[in-house]
């Protein structure tokens, strides 16, 4: 069976752009399947993918630098339409005989595009429109018999170009159509896909679900799959997709480590055991985890201890499943790229990624990752297709170590219960004020300090709770959410009055970077 999740593919040669993943997402949003590939991919490997079109991404290098990333020039003569973005445009144009020179000044930020010829590529784009630039070089000399300039800016005489010769078509844009700062960027990408490449727009989540189910059945056969279920959106969608494919051959394991949010175990049990009739094993290991963490304050040591205990619990829980051959993980496409296991070359190896509590390979299972082709927003769409409830699909991320890294300092059951009560009030108010879907992550943190307060006629010396709320598209960067003051006031008032032991609430207004989203 073809292992691609869609029959139409648009590979993106990643030259190290920070927005390469965003290009892939925009192509998928437009209805075509995209995948990042290394610039050293061969023309034969590309032909084997039977691509409808090819995209060259931007990148931080200059084509004038020695050692700048390149690709095989033959890719530009395969008869497959190519779109070059920023560095990708400059590289392709230089390979096609154009001259690249440093700009008189580096152009970064918003610029006004003046369209000369709408043709197919710029069809329905206004004659004057804003675009987002980020370049130090530009195309200066073009062969007028093979190149045509389609648009300019005040400082760039060749902002959009078209090359046609010998059956090859190339389009280049010096700006970034994939970012939101280019208002008609998605329209330009759509024009490339449908007006130039003649894509049919078959990338749909419903069709992906059916294809994925068929692939799972083929891979698993009659064997059993074990899935570590956390209750987060990724593992939840993976579990339901697997259950649709193989039914009772799936066993899910949910470990209650005593570090969960309030009523989390109840939500997981009611959703997966009652609503989906999944074989779910719930393990109560609170005593073991809290015993390991007693007196530990270093956050990395907390993570290490939690990871080791999780592995031990998981192994003992699944030891009787003699027919279990596969371990399912909710790995996503960005995880694959960032861990260096994807196709992208220059943007890989950003971080080492571990799923399901860092389960090691020596557990004896083969790995199955049914979501590894999807971005986070696509996983949510798949969850909707599969019928998961909104409270699971749109759930904010929750760290693997749980509340262990939100109780700063040493961990006790009393502190965990206090934080759970605070977090419940916080989320109740966020949901009630219709802010949950407008924020990316909201949570409370118990600080390792106490403050003086006054309640009634008495002096108090009690705990301080910090509120963290951020907005983010990819969680690589994040900005603190500007929650309304009246909502913050209600949250603070409720926590101080309803949670015994707290007399002060503070709001974290740090962005990432330089801060991280979590405190530990």
PEWO-V412352 format. One record per backbone hydrogen bond with DSSP energy under -1.0 kcal/mol. CO is the residue of the C=O (numbers start at 1). NH is the residue of the N-H. If there is no record, write none. Layout:
BEGIN
co = [CO & CO]
nh = [NH & NH]
END
This chain:
BEGIN
co = [9 & 10 & 11 & 12 & 13 & 17 & 19 & 20 & 21 & 22 & 23 & 24 & 25 & 26 & 27 & 28 & 31 & 33 & 35 & 37 & 38 & 42 & 43 & 44 & 46 & 47 & 54 & 55 & 56 & 62 & 65 & 72 & 73 & 74 & 81 & 82 & 83 & 84 & 85 & 86 & 87 & 88 & 89 & 90 & 91 & 92 & 93 & 94 & 99 & 101 & 107 & 109 & 111 & 113 & 114 & 118 & 120 & 122 & 127 & 129 & 131 & 132 & 133 & 135 & 136 & 138 & 141 & 143 & 143 & 146 & 148 & 150 & 150 & 151 & 151 & 152 & 156 & 159 & 160 & 160 & 161 & 162 & 163 & 165 & 168 & 169 & 170 & 171 & 172 & 173 & 179 & 182 & 184 & 185 & 186 & 187 & 188 & 189 & 190 & 191 & 191 & 192 & 193 & 202 & 204 & 205 & 206 & 207 & 208 & 209 & 210 & 211 & 212 & 213 & 214 & 215 & 216 & 217 & 220 & 224 & 224 & 225 & 226 & 227 & 232 & 233 & 234 & 235 & 236 & 237 & 238 & 239 & 240 & 241 & 242 & 243 & 246 & 247 & 249 & 251 & 252 & 253 & 254 & 255 & 256 & 259 & 261 & 263 & 264 & 265 & 266 & 267 & 268 & 269 & 269 & 270 & 272 & 278 & 279 & 281 & 283 & 283 & 285 & 286 & 287 & 288 & 289 & 293 & 298 & 299 & 300 & 301 & 302 & 303 & 304 & 305 & 306 & 307 & 308 & 309 & 310 & 311 & 312 & 313 & 314 & 318 & 320 & 321 & 323 & 325 & 326 & 327 & 332 & 333 & 334 & 335 & 336 & 337 & 338 & 355 & 355 & 360 & 361 & 366 & 368 & 369 & 371 & 374 & 375 & 376 & 377 & 378 & 379 & 380 & 381 & 382 & 383 & 389 & 389 & 390 & 392 & 399 & 401 & 402 & 403 & 403 & 406 & 412 & 413 & 414 & 415 & 416 & 417 & 418 & 419 & 420 & 421 & 422 & 423 & 424 & 425 & 426 & 427 & 428 & 429 & 430 & 431 & 441 & 443 & 445 & 446 & 451 & 453 & 455 & 458 & 460 & 462 & 463 & 464 & 465 & 466 & 467 & 468 & 469 & 470 & 470 & 471 & 478 & 479 & 481 & 484 & 485 & 486 & 487 & 488 & 489 & 490 & 491 & 492 & 493 & 494 & 495 & 499 & 501 & 504 & 506 & 511 & 512]
nh = [52 & 35 & 55 & 37 & 57 & 20 & 23 & 24 & 25 & 26 & 27 & 28 & 29 & 30 & 32 & 31 & 203 & 10 & 12 & 14 & 41 & 46 & 47 & 48 & 49 & 50 & 83 & 13 & 85 & 65 & 68 & 75 & 76 & 77 & 54 & 171 & 56 & 173 & 88 & 90 & 91 & 92 & 93 & 94 & 95 & 96 & 98 & 97 & 140 & 138 & 135 & 133 & 131 & 129 & 152 & 122 & 123 & 125 & 115 & 113 & 111 & 176 & 109 & 107 & 103 & 101 & 99 & 146 & 147 & 164 & 162 & 116 & 117 & 159 & 160 & 114 & 153 & 174 & 150 & 151 & 172 & 148 & 170 & 168 & 165 & 82 & 163 & 84 & 161 & 86 & 182 & 185 & 188 & 189 & 190 & 191 & 192 & 193 & 194 & 195 & 196 & 197 & 199 & 204 & 208 & 209 & 210 & 211 & 212 & 213 & 214 & 215 & 216 & 217 & 218 & 219 & 220 & 221 & 223 & 325 & 326 & 251 & 328 & 253 & 236 & 237 & 238 & 239 & 240 & 241 & 242 & 243 & 244 & 245 & 246 & 247 & 249 & 250 & 225 & 227 & 281 & 229 & 283 & 257 & 285 & 403 & 264 & 267 & 268 & 269 & 270 & 271 & 272 & 273 & 274 & 275 & 278 & 280 & 252 & 254 & 256 & 285 & 289 & 290 & 291 & 292 & 293 & 296 & 302 & 303 & 304 & 305 & 306 & 307 & 308 & 309 & 310 & 311 & 312 & 313 & 314 & 315 & 316 & 317 & 318 & 321 & 322 & 324 & 224 & 366 & 226 & 368 & 336 & 337 & 338 & 339 & 341 & 340 & 351 & 358 & 359 & 363 & 364 & 327 & 329 & 372 & 374 & 333 & 379 & 380 & 381 & 382 & 383 & 384 & 385 & 386 & 388 & 392 & 393 & 394 & 395 & 402 & 404 & 405 & 406 & 407 & 446 & 416 & 417 & 418 & 419 & 420 & 421 & 422 & 423 & 424 & 425 & 426 & 427 & 428 & 429 & 430 & 431 & 432 & 433 & 435 & 434 & 470 & 468 & 466 & 408 & 462 & 460 & 458 & 455 & 453 & 451 & 503 & 447 & 506 & 445 & 508 & 443 & 481 & 440 & 441 & 479 & 512 & 471 & 483 & 488 & 489 & 490 & 491 & 492 & 493 & 494 & 495 & 496 & 497 & 498 & 499 & 502 & 463 & 465 & 467 & 515 & 478]
END
